Amino acid sequence: MSTSDSSPQSARDRLLGAARVLFYNDGIAATGIDAIIKRAGVAKKSLYNNFESKAELVATYIEIRHDEWLQLYASRLENAVTAKEKVLAVFQAYDDHAEFSYEHGFRGCGLLNAAAELPAGAPGRVAVRGHKEQVEAIVTAHLCELFPADEAKAQLMARHFSFLLEGAISRAGLEGNGRCVRQAMAMAAEMMEAS
């Protein structure tokens, strides 16, 4: 996701922009440093002046993807008044991510795609897990507001919604659009109404 700011970008920003597109389109392992440098239009030295290694570039990419989602969620949250609307804002942020205009179409959650390429225990996988746990904590907080007398119910429902979201975003990636996320959101809304 990018802004419409027309000011010249720094080499770091151009490298990050290139890495974001290439990592998402082609995967982390398949994207070499030379491809990133070429797309960014910078010298190889610029890469190593800004990032210690490809691993650091990957870590920054994961952080940026997380921040993008948080911004989408914050934007959706601005219009949410009730606890139910706040829960649905999480689903809407996932839908917004799925419907973003990607260069080669939507391929699913960029964070999960990245984590799938990293070895167990890798810092990037830990960061992705942290993001997913933060999303679940956000949902839990809103559900605790919806069910103030039953925190256990709110936590169990949040876990359920977390799994529902991840399944929906995975299927959305296979289908190339956010329809599954919108269906999951409707399911979540029905579950909250029925409780």
Rosetta blueprint (number, residue, H / E / L):
1 M L
2 S L
3 T L
4 S L
5 D L
6 S L
7 S L
8 P L
9 Q L
10 S L
11 A H
12 R H
13 D H
14 R H
15 L H
16 L H
17 G H
18 A H
19 A H
20 R H
21 V H
22 L H
23 F H
24 Y H
25 N H
26 D H
27 G L
28 I L
29 A L
30 A L
31 T L
32 G L
33 I H
34 D H
35 A H
36 I H
37 I H
38 K H
39 R H
40 A H
41 G L
42 V L
43 A L
44 K H
45 K H
46 S H
47 L H
48 Y H
49 N H
50 N H
51 F L
52 E L
53 S L
54 K H
55 A H
56 E H
57 L H
58 V H
59 A H
60 T H
61 Y H
62 I H
63 E H
64 I H
65 R H
66 H H
67 D H
68 E H
69 W H
70 L H
71 Q H
72 L H
73 Y H
74 A H
75 S H
76 R H
77 L H
78 E L
79 N L
80 A L
81 V L
82 T L
83 A H
84 K H
85 E H
86 K H
87 V H
88 L H
89 A H
90 V H
91 F H
92 Q H
93 A H
94 Y H
95 D H
96 D H
97 H H
98 A H
99 E H
100 F L
101 S L
102 Y L
103 E L
104 H L
105 G L
106 F L
107 R L
108 G L
109 C L
110 G H
111 L H
112 L H
113 N H
114 A H
115 A H
116 A H
117 E H
118 L L
119 P L
120 A L
121 G L
122 A L
123 P H
124 G H
125 R H
126 V H
127 A H
128 V H
129 R H
130 G H
131 H H
132 K H
133 E H
134 Q H
135 V H
136 E H
137 A H
138 I H
139 V H
140 T H
141 A H
142 H H
143 L H
144 C H
145 E H
146 L H
147 F L
148 P L
149 A L
150 D L
151 E H
152 A H
153 K H
154 A H
155 Q H
156 L H
157 M H
158 A H
159 R H
160 H H
161 F H
162 S H
163 F H
164 L H
165 L H
166 E H
167 G H
168 A H
169 I H
170 S H
171 R H
172 A H
173 G H
174 L H
175 E H
176 G L
177 N L
178 G L
179 R H
180 C H
181 V H
182 R H
183 Q H
184 A H
185 M H
186 A H
187 M H
188 A H
189 A H
190 E H
191 M H
192 M H
193 E H
194 A H
195 S L
